[in-house]
Amino acid sequence: MSALATIRETDRKDGVIVAHPVLAGEILYKGSTCVLDTTTKTAQSNDGTTVLLSAGDIFAGVVVETVDNTAGGKSVRLYKKGTFLFPFPVGDGMATTKVGLPVYINNTSDDGTVTLTTDAGVDLKIGIVAQLGDTANTAYVQIDNAIGNTAA
């Protein structure tokens, strides 16, 4: 390979929003967390019942707008940077001492809830607690450095 000898036009995106094809039959709701399936690399949300995390699934971001892929062929836009308000289980006891702690999704939570606790199954770190929310059991989660984390 040789060095450039002339200018090259390079396409650029701002990098905050990306798009991925959605798993057939999935409905991804605005504001939910989204992962890419370890095998197919299609977007899905774990609902805690029918669609579950598997080892190797990749955290891809937060859904920008609801996408209904029951008919197939759709993509979803995802925020891959930012700080988002999420509900936490009551048992997580949200308090100022929780700021800076890792935040997870797992198969004991669902696509509308995040948690500070790991379960005995598959966990995926999606960010850190950046600030407490204005209501009980909510907090802002910064996801910037968690994109690309894999479930274990």
Secondary structure as GFF3:
##gff-version 3
##sequence-region A 1 152
A	DSSP	beta_strand	17	21	.	.	.	ID=ss1
A	DSSP	beta_strand	27	28	.	.	.	ID=ss2
A	DSSP	beta_strand	33	36	.	.	.	ID=ss3
A	DSSP	beta_strand	43	44	.	.	.	ID=ss4
A	DSSP	beta_strand	58	63	.	.	.	ID=ss5
A	DSSP	beta_strand	67	68	.	.	.	ID=ss6
A	DSSP	beta_strand	75	79	.	.	.	ID=ss7
A	DSSP	beta_strand	83	87	.	.	.	ID=ss8
A	DSSP	three_ten_helix	90	92	.	.	.	ID=ss9
A	DSSP	three_ten_helix	96	98	.	.	.	ID=ss10
A	DSSP	beta_strand	102	106	.	.	.	ID=ss11
A	DSSP	beta_strand	123	132	.	.	.	ID=ss12
A	DSSP	beta_strand	138	142	.	.	.	ID=ss13
###
